[in-house]
Amino acid sequence: TLSVPVVTIAGQQTVSVQALSRGRGAEQIIIRDLVSAYNTALDAQIIGGSGSSGQHRGILNVSGIQAVTYTDATPTVAELYPKLFDLIQKVQSGYFGGISHFLMHPRRWSFMAAAVGTSQPFLQINSNPQGAGGQFGAPSYGGVVGNIAGVDVVLDANIATTTSTDQDTIYGVTASELHLWEDGGAPLFIRVDQASSLGVTIAAFGFTSFTAGRNPAAHGAISGTGLTTPTF
């Protein structure tokens, strides 16, 4: 039996009637910011939520996910590269399926994209140029930005960089085993006019459920001293 609680994510902003009445598009800007903050908060819980105190249990805190340790005092992209394949084979061996995406912090992906050297992968990866371990798309954020080791890469700045001596974790996930339920049209909005203070409070909220725990072996993480703050 897998217990998947419903979690409330909510936030609000109070703004003066004057700003709404005289500002150009002020309410639309506030609503857009609230939607962005709602999605960021939800994403942060999907990655690293504790599973208690009203939070989802994030991928990092699911018991039984695959683990790869990368220990390196002078890390390089060439030395990180085999760890990606180690995580791939661990998921394949434990889940009998392959990961669909790597999730990594933007600084890690940029560090990998910036690497220059003479080392080349032993095997040619389909769709990648000769001698390359992956492909770097446009330097954008959101959606698939490229691939490494034949696996699509998604960037997520919610991946922590302030724990374990400034390390950032690389996640390998199977999208079909990440289950998220949201109300249609979420987040929803409430507007409350405060006559006494001539203020308007705009609140955004949503009720969500999430689990990566149905098949924990379908996901994994690479962590260790080799993933400390990169130098460019």
Buried (B, 14 or more C-beta within 10 A) or exposed (E): EEEBBEBEBBBBBEBBBEEBEEBEEBBEEBBEBBBEBBBEBBBBBBBBBEBEEEBBBBBBBBEEBBEBEBEBEEBBBBEBBEBBBBBBEBBBEBBEBBBBBBBBBBBBBBBBBEBEEEEEBEEEBEEBEEEEBBBBEEEEEEEEBBBBBBBBBBBBEBBBBEEBEEBBBBBBBBEEBBEEEBEEEBBBEEEEEEEEEEBBBBBBBBBBEBBBBEBBBBBBBBBBBBBBEBEE
